[in-house]
Amino acid sequence: MGDRTRTPLGLAVAVTAAVVAIALSGLVVGVDVAVLALAAFAAAGAIARIVTRVGHGFEVRRRAIDVGVLVVLAVALGFLGLTTPLG
């Protein structure tokens, strides 16, 4: 496997708390807004994965795969948030 660093615990907790907060905000402000917020969060994650040095963020796979998956997720959530009547 090589020298892989583990994700810092504080970062993992912060990202998890942010995703849960965005999901719960769907109960208050509306599901469509929460879906768009999750799309923006995924896009921000892709940007962060591009610019963050090794060992200072999530590192599961190669950078290109992580960024590609996050971009596809952001586009899909953005499309669904803008086109699907969610309540």
HULIN-V130015 format. One record per run of one state. SS is the DSSP state (H for helix, E for strand, L for the rest). FROM is the first residue (numbers start at 0). LEN is the number of residues. If there is no record, write none. Layout:
SS/FROM/LEN + SS/FROM/LEN
This chain:
L/0/8 + H/8/20 + L/28/2 + H/30/21 + L/51/11 + H/62/21 + L/83/4
